[in-house]
Amino acid sequence: MKIDKVVENKKQFLDLLLLADEQENMIDKYLPTGDLFALYDNELKSVCVVAPIDSETCELKNIATYENEQGKGYGKALIKFIFDFYKDNYKTMLVGTGETPTILSFYESCGFEKSYRVKNFFTDNYHRPIFEEGIQLVDMIYLKKNLC
C-alpha cells in the first residue's frame, strides 16, 4: 500500500470524490487549495482532500473509497496517514459530515470527537436533497481531532 500527494490534475479523481460529495461545484470550492492524497494497493482504492482553515486548523473536506473496497481499512489508513502528515503544521483537524450513524461512528473510531453543528448546511448548499442510509442530510455535523 502506498499513499501519494497529488499536486497536478486533481480532477482526474472526480469520480471518486463525487462518492463523498455529490455536487461537483462544492468540490470545486476546496479542491484547488486543498491537498489531495491517493491511496493505492496495486490500484487506486481511496482518496482524500485536506484544506487549511487557519494557521492552527485544517479540515478533511472529502474522503472516499470505491464502494467495492470499503470495509478493508483503506479509509482508516488514509486518515492515520494525514494525522501524521499534518501533526507538525496544525493543532486540530476538523471533518464535517451528515448525521449518518455509520459515518459518524467511522470518524469517531478514527479518533474524531463531535464538536458542533451547522444547521441546514445540506439543504442550503445542495441543489437537491441528499440521502445516506435512508436519512436525508440536513445539518452538517463537525467532528475534531487534536493532532498534537
Phi and psi restraints in degrees (value plus and minus 20) as a CYANA .aco file:
   2 LYS   PHI    -158.2  -118.2
   2 LYS   PSI     131.3   171.3
   3 ILE   PHI    -144.3  -104.3
   3 ILE   PSI     106.6   146.6
   4 ASP   PHI    -134.2   -94.2
   4 ASP   PSI     122.0   162.0
   5 LYS   PHI    -107.4   -67.4
   5 LYS   PSI     105.3   145.3
   6 VAL   PHI    -118.3   -78.3
   6 VAL   PSI     104.6   144.6
   7 VAL   PHI    -130.3   -90.3
   7 VAL   PSI     -37.9     2.1
   8 GLU   PHI    -146.3  -106.3
   8 GLU   PSI     131.7   171.7
   9 ASN   PHI      33.0    73.0
   9 ASN   PSI      29.0    69.0
  10 LYS   PHI     -83.7   -43.7
  10 LYS   PSI     -46.5    -6.5
  11 LYS   PHI     -87.3   -47.3
  11 LYS   PSI     -32.7     7.3
  12 GLN   PHI     -82.6   -42.6
  12 GLN   PSI     -37.3     2.7
  13 PHE   PHI    -119.1   -79.1
  13 PHE   PSI      -7.0    33.0
  14 LEU   PHI     -76.7   -36.7
  14 LEU   PSI     -60.1   -20.1
  15 ASP   PHI     -77.7   -37.7
  15 ASP   PSI     -59.4   -19.4
  16 LEU   PHI     -96.2   -56.2
  16 LEU   PSI     -62.3   -22.3
  17 LEU   PHI     -79.9   -39.9
  17 LEU   PSI     -55.1   -15.1
  18 LEU   PHI     -88.5   -48.5
  18 LEU   PSI     -36.9     3.1
  19 LEU   PHI     -86.5   -46.5
  19 LEU   PSI     -51.5   -11.5
  20 ALA   PHI    -119.7   -79.7
  20 ALA   PSI     -41.5    -1.5
  21 ASP   PHI    -161.5  -121.5
  21 ASP   PSI      84.0   124.0
  22 GLU   PHI     -92.7   -52.7
  22 GLU   PSI     -27.4    12.6
  23 GLN   PHI    -139.6   -99.6
  23 GLN   PSI      96.4   136.4
  24 GLU   PHI     -79.4   -39.4
  24 GLU   PSI     -57.3   -17.3
  25 ASN   PHI     -87.1   -47.1
  25 ASN   PSI     -43.9    -3.9
  26 MET   PHI     -93.1   -53.1
  26 MET   PSI     -60.7   -20.7
  27 ILE   PHI     -82.5   -42.5
  27 ILE   PSI     -59.5   -19.5
  28 ASP   PHI     -82.0   -42.0
  28 ASP   PSI     -39.1     0.9
  29 LYS   PHI     -94.6   -54.6
  29 LYS   PSI     -50.0   -10.0
  30 TYR   PHI    -136.2   -96.2
  30 TYR   PSI     -38.2     1.8
  31 LEU   PHI     -83.6   -43.6
  31 LEU   PSI     -62.7   -22.7
  32 PRO   PHI     -81.9   -41.9
  32 PRO   PSI     -56.5   -16.5
  33 THR   PHI    -118.7   -78.7
  33 THR   PSI     -30.8     9.2
  34 GLY   PHI    -107.1   -67.1
  34 GLY   PSI     139.7   179.7
  35 ASP   PHI    -110.7   -70.7
  35 ASP   PSI     108.6   148.6
  36 LEU   PHI    -125.6   -85.6
  36 LEU   PSI     112.4   152.4
  37 PHE   PHI    -140.2  -100.2
  37 PHE   PSI     118.7   158.7
  38 ALA   PHI    -141.4  -101.4
  38 ALA   PSI     109.7   149.7
  39 LEU   PHI    -122.3   -82.3
  39 LEU   PSI     107.6   147.6
  40 TYR   PHI    -138.4   -98.4
  40 TYR   PSI     117.3   157.3
  41 ASP   PHI    -151.9  -111.9
  41 ASP   PSI      65.0   105.0
  42 ASN   PHI      51.8    91.8
  42 ASN   PSI     -73.5   -33.5
  43 GLU   PHI    -149.2  -109.2
  43 GLU   PSI     150.4   190.4
  44 LEU   PHI     -79.8   -39.8
  44 LEU   PSI     110.8   150.8
  45 LYS   PHI    -139.5   -99.5
  45 LYS   PSI     -57.8   -17.8
  46 SER   PHI    -174.8  -134.8
  46 SER   PSI     131.5   171.5
  47 VAL   PHI    -157.2  -117.2
  47 VAL   PSI     140.6   180.6
  48 CYS   PHI    -170.1  -130.1
  48 CYS   PSI     139.7   179.7
  49 VAL   PHI    -148.7  -108.7
  49 VAL   PSI     109.5   149.5
  50 VAL   PHI    -140.2  -100.2
  50 VAL   PSI     110.5   150.5
  51 ALA   PHI    -143.4  -103.4
  51 ALA   PSI     125.1   165.1
  52 PRO   PHI     -91.5   -51.5
  52 PRO   PSI     123.1   163.1
  53 ILE   PHI    -125.1   -85.1
  53 ILE   PSI     -70.8   -30.8
  54 ASP   PHI    -174.1  -134.1
  54 ASP   PSI    -187.4  -147.4
  55 SER   PHI     -88.6   -48.6
  55 SER   PSI     -37.6     2.4
  56 GLU   PHI    -133.5   -93.5
  56 GLU   PSI     -31.4     8.6
  57 THR   PHI    -152.1  -112.1
  57 THR   PSI     116.7   156.7
  58 CYS   PHI    -144.8  -104.8
  58 CYS   PSI     145.6   185.6
  59 GLU   PHI    -151.3  -111.3
  59 GLU   PSI     111.2   151.2
  60 LEU   PHI     -95.8   -55.8
  60 LEU   PSI      83.9   123.9
  61 LYS   PHI    -107.5   -67.5
  61 LYS   PSI     -45.3    -5.3
  62 ASN   PHI    -178.8  -138.8
  62 ASN   PSI     115.4   155.4
  63 ILE   PHI    -163.9  -123.9
  63 ILE   PSI     110.1   150.1
  64 ALA   PHI    -166.7  -126.7
  64 ALA   PSI     121.0   161.0
  65 THR   PHI    -146.0  -106.0
  65 THR   PSI     117.6   157.6
  66 TYR   PHI     -71.3   -31.3
  66 TYR   PSI     118.9   158.9
  67 GLU   PHI     -75.3   -35.3
  67 GLU   PSI     -59.9   -19.9
  68 ASN   PHI     -94.7   -54.7
  68 ASN   PSI     -24.8    15.2
  69 GLU   PHI    -130.8   -90.8
  69 GLU   PSI     -22.1    17.9
  70 GLN   PHI     -88.5   -48.5
  70 GLN   PSI     130.4   170.4
  71 GLY   PHI      63.8   103.8
  71 GLY   PSI     -13.2    26.8
  72 LYS   PHI    -126.1   -86.1
  72 LYS   PSI     -14.7    25.3
  73 GLY   PHI      72.8   112.8
  73 GLY   PSI     -17.6    22.4
  74 TYR   PHI     -87.0   -47.0
  74 TYR   PSI     -63.7   -23.7
  75 GLY   PHI     -81.5   -41.5
  75 GLY   PSI     -65.7   -25.7
  76 LYS   PHI     -83.4   -43.4
  76 LYS   PSI     -59.6   -19.6
  77 ALA   PHI     -83.3   -43.3
  77 ALA   PSI     -60.8   -20.8
  78 LEU   PHI     -86.0   -46.0
  78 LEU   PSI     -62.6   -22.6
  79 ILE   PHI     -85.0   -45.0
  79 ILE   PSI     -63.0   -23.0
  80 LYS   PHI     -79.0   -39.0
  80 LYS   PSI     -62.7   -22.7
  81 PHE   PHI     -81.0   -41.0
  81 PHE   PSI     -67.3   -27.3
  82 ILE   PHI     -91.1   -51.1
  82 ILE   PSI     -51.2   -11.2
  83 PHE   PHI     -77.9   -37.9
  83 PHE   PSI     -66.8   -26.8
  84 ASP   PHI     -88.7   -48.7
  84 ASP   PSI     -60.4   -20.4
  85 PHE   PHI     -81.3   -41.3
  85 PHE   PSI     -59.8   -19.8
  86 TYR   PHI    -119.1   -79.1
  86 TYR   PSI     -23.2    16.8
  87 LYS   PHI     -82.9   -42.9
  87 LYS   PSI     -45.7    -5.7
  88 ASP   PHI    -109.5   -69.5
  88 ASP   PSI     -29.8    10.2
  89 ASN   PHI    -128.0   -88.0
  89 ASN   PSI     -46.0    -6.0
  90 TYR   PHI    -155.5  -115.5
  90 TYR   PSI     132.6   172.6
  91 LYS   PHI    -107.4   -67.4
  91 LYS   PSI     -53.0   -13.0
  92 THR   PHI    -156.0  -116.0
  92 THR   PSI     123.2   163.2
  93 MET   PHI    -138.1   -98.1
  93 MET   PSI     112.9   152.9
  94 LEU   PHI    -125.8   -85.8
  94 LEU   PSI     137.0   177.0
  95 VAL   PHI    -165.2  -125.2
  95 VAL   PSI     115.7   155.7
  96 GLY   PHI    -132.4   -92.4
  96 GLY   PSI     119.8   159.8
  97 THR   PHI    -171.8  -131.8
  97 THR   PSI     149.9   189.9
  98 GLY   PHI     -96.4   -56.4
  98 GLY   PSI     149.4   189.4
  99 GLU   PHI    -105.9   -65.9
  99 GLU   PSI      48.3    88.3
 100 THR   PHI    -133.5   -93.5
 100 THR   PSI      99.7   139.7
 101 PRO   PHI     -72.9   -32.9
 101 PRO   PSI     -63.8   -23.8
 102 THR   PHI     -83.2   -43.2
 102 THR   PSI     -63.4   -23.4
 103 ILE   PHI     -91.7   -51.7
 103 ILE   PSI     -62.1   -22.1
 104 LEU   PHI     -80.3   -40.3
 104 LEU   PSI     -63.7   -23.7
 105 SER   PHI     -87.8   -47.8
 105 SER   PSI     -52.7   -12.7
 106 PHE   PHI     -80.2   -40.2
 106 PHE   PSI     -70.6   -30.6
 107 TYR   PHI     -83.4   -43.4
 107 TYR   PSI     -60.3   -20.3
 108 GLU   PHI     -83.3   -43.3
 108 GLU   PSI     -56.9   -16.9
 109 SER   PHI     -88.4   -48.4
 109 SER   PSI     -39.2     0.8
 110 CYS   PHI    -109.7   -69.7
 110 CYS   PSI     -22.1    17.9
 111 GLY   PHI      86.7   126.7
 111 GLY   PSI     -19.5    20.5
 112 PHE   PHI     -98.4   -58.4
 112 PHE   PSI     130.8   170.8
 113 GLU   PHI    -144.8  -104.8
 113 GLU   PSI     124.6   164.6
 114 LYS   PHI     -78.9   -38.9
 114 LYS   PSI     119.5   159.5
 115 SER   PHI    -142.5  -102.5
 115 SER   PSI     -80.1   -40.1
 116 TYR   PHI    -178.9  -138.9
 116 TYR   PSI     154.9   194.9
 117 ARG   PHI    -148.3  -108.3
 117 ARG   PSI     121.5   161.5
 118 VAL   PHI    -130.7   -90.7
 118 VAL   PSI      90.1   130.1
 119 LYS   PHI     -82.2   -42.2
 119 LYS   PSI     117.1   157.1
 120 ASN   PHI      39.3    79.3
 120 ASN   PSI       2.0    42.0
 121 PHE   PHI     -76.8   -36.8
 121 PHE   PSI     -69.1   -29.1
 122 PHE   PHI     -91.4   -51.4
 122 PHE   PSI     -58.4   -18.4
 123 THR   PHI     -93.2   -53.2
 123 THR   PSI     -47.1    -7.1
 124 ASP   PHI    -104.3   -64.3
 124 ASP   PSI     -44.5    -4.5
 125 ASN   PHI    -133.8   -93.8
 125 ASN   PSI     -27.9    12.1
 126 TYR   PHI    -136.6   -96.6
 126 TYR   PSI     125.3   165.3
 127 HIS   PHI     -87.2   -47.2
 127 HIS   PSI     -48.9    -8.9
 128 ARG   PHI    -159.6  -119.6
 128 ARG   PSI     141.0   181.0
 129 PRO   PHI     -80.6   -40.6
 129 PRO   PSI     122.3   162.3
 130 ILE   PHI    -132.9   -92.9
 130 ILE   PSI     111.6   151.6
 131 PHE   PHI    -140.5  -100.5
 131 PHE   PSI     116.4   156.4
 132 GLU   PHI    -152.4  -112.4
 132 GLU   PSI     112.1   152.1
 133 GLU   PHI      33.1    73.1
 133 GLU   PSI      14.2    54.2
 134 GLY   PHI      57.3    97.3
 134 GLY   PSI     -14.3    25.7
 135 ILE   PHI    -128.6   -88.6
 135 ILE   PSI     108.4   148.4
 136 GLN   PHI     -95.0   -55.0
 136 GLN   PSI     109.0   149.0
 137 LEU   PHI    -100.2   -60.2
 137 LEU   PSI     107.3   147.3
 138 VAL   PHI    -140.8  -100.8
 138 VAL   PSI     -84.6   -44.6
 139 ASP   PHI    -111.6   -71.6
 139 ASP   PSI     131.0   171.0
 140 MET   PHI    -112.5   -72.5
 140 MET   PSI     106.8   146.8
 141 ILE   PHI    -120.4   -80.4
 141 ILE   PSI     101.5   141.5
 142 TYR   PHI    -118.9   -78.9
 142 TYR   PSI     116.3   156.3
 143 LEU   PHI    -139.0   -99.0
 143 LEU   PSI     136.2   176.2
 144 LYS   PHI    -154.4  -114.4
 144 LYS   PSI     137.1   177.1
 145 LYS   PHI    -158.0  -118.0
 145 LYS   PSI     106.2   146.2
 146 ASN   PHI     -97.0   -57.0
 146 ASN   PSI     107.8   147.8
 147 LEU   PHI    -112.5   -72.5
 147 LEU   PSI     -37.2     2.8
